[in-house]
Amino acid sequence: MSPLSHPISNTTHYPFLRQNPWFSGLPSGLQNGLIAASETCRLRDGDMLFSQGDALPEDGGVFFAVLDGNLKFSNLREDGREAILAVLEPGNWFGEITA
């Protein structure tokens, strides 16, 4: 874990996560499994969570939930200017899993 990461708290984050329709629709055992396998990561303004082309973790995937603040997805255009693809607010989820 990075210095800004720590295990996710079932008591702190579970009530917030339950407000998300996707998460609350999962069987409780799967909800608990996702929380148990999760950790929080705090980013400062301008920090990058990952870059295009970064490899997936060896266990086959990564999944993120925005708990607080906003997360901007962007890339650099050929002319060097930033193109904002999306801005995710708390309650949004994204990730990639390989089979």
C-alpha positions as CSV (number, residue, x, y, z in Angstrom):
1,M,0.0,0.0,0.0
2,S,1.2,3.5,-0.6
3,P,1.5,6.0,2.2
4,L,-1.9,7.5,1.2
5,S,-3.7,4.1,1.2
6,H,-5.2,2.1,4.0
7,P,-7.7,-0.7,4.4
8,I,-11.3,0.3,3.7
9,S,-13.4,0.6,6.8
10,N,-16.6,-1.5,6.9
11,T,-18.2,0.9,9.4
12,T,-17.1,4.1,7.7
13,H,-17.6,3.3,4.1
14,Y,-20.3,0.6,4.0
15,P,-23.3,3.0,4.6
16,F,-22.1,5.3,1.8
17,L,-21.5,2.4,-0.6
18,R,-25.0,1.0,0.2
19,Q,-26.5,4.2,-1.3
20,N,-25.1,3.2,-4.7
21,P,-27.8,1.2,-6.6
22,W,-25.2,-1.1,-8.2
23,F,-23.5,-1.9,-4.9
24,S,-26.7,-2.3,-2.9
25,G,-28.0,-4.7,-5.6
26,L,-25.2,-7.2,-5.0
27,P,-25.7,-10.1,-2.7
28,S,-24.5,-9.2,0.8
29,G,-21.7,-11.8,0.7
30,L,-20.3,-10.2,-2.4
31,Q,-20.6,-6.7,-0.9
32,N,-18.6,-7.9,2.1
33,G,-16.0,-9.5,-0.1
34,L,-15.5,-6.3,-2.1
35,I,-15.1,-4.3,1.0
36,A,-12.7,-6.9,2.6
37,A,-10.5,-6.8,-0.6
38,S,-10.6,-3.0,-0.8
39,E,-8.4,-0.2,0.4
40,T,-8.8,3.6,0.3
41,C,-6.4,5.8,-1.6
42,R,-6.4,9.6,-1.0
43,L,-5.3,11.7,-3.9
44,R,-4.3,15.4,-3.8
45,D,-5.3,17.8,-6.4
46,G,-3.4,17.0,-9.6
47,D,-2.4,13.5,-8.5
48,M,-2.8,10.8,-11.0
49,L,-4.4,7.5,-10.0
50,F,-3.1,5.8,-13.1
51,S,-1.9,6.5,-16.6
52,Q,-3.1,5.1,-19.9
53,G,-1.2,1.9,-20.6
54,D,-0.5,1.0,-17.0
55,A,-0.6,-2.7,-16.4
56,L,-3.3,-4.4,-14.4
57,P,-2.4,-5.8,-11.0
58,E,-1.2,-9.5,-11.2
59,D,-4.4,-10.7,-9.6
60,G,-6.3,-9.7,-12.8
61,G,-8.1,-6.5,-12.2
62,V,-8.8,-3.3,-10.4
63,F,-12.0,-1.6,-9.4
64,F,-12.5,1.9,-8.0
65,A,-15.3,3.8,-6.2
66,V,-15.2,7.6,-5.8
67,L,-16.0,8.2,-2.1
68,D,-15.3,11.9,-1.9
69,G,-14.4,14.8,-4.2
70,N,-14.2,14.4,-8.0
71,L,-12.0,12.4,-10.3
72,K,-11.2,13.6,-13.7
73,F,-10.5,11.3,-16.7
74,S,-8.4,13.0,-19.3
75,N,-5.8,12.4,-22.0
76,L,-3.4,14.6,-24.0
77,R,-4.4,15.4,-27.5
78,E,-1.9,15.4,-30.4
79,D,-1.6,19.2,-30.0
80,G,-0.6,18.7,-26.3
81,R,-3.8,20.1,-24.9
82,E,-5.8,18.2,-22.3
83,A,-9.1,16.6,-23.4
84,I,-11.4,15.9,-20.4
85,L,-13.2,12.6,-21.0
86,A,-15.3,12.5,-17.8
87,V,-15.5,13.9,-14.3
88,L,-16.7,11.3,-11.7
89,E,-18.5,12.4,-8.6
90,P,-18.9,10.4,-5.3
91,G,-20.8,7.2,-5.8
92,N,-19.4,6.5,-9.3
93,W,-17.6,3.2,-10.0
94,F,-15.1,2.2,-12.6
95,G,-12.5,-0.4,-13.3
96,E,-11.3,-3.3,-15.4
97,I,-11.2,-7.0,-14.7
98,T,-9.5,-9.7,-16.7
99,A,-10.8,-13.3,-16.8
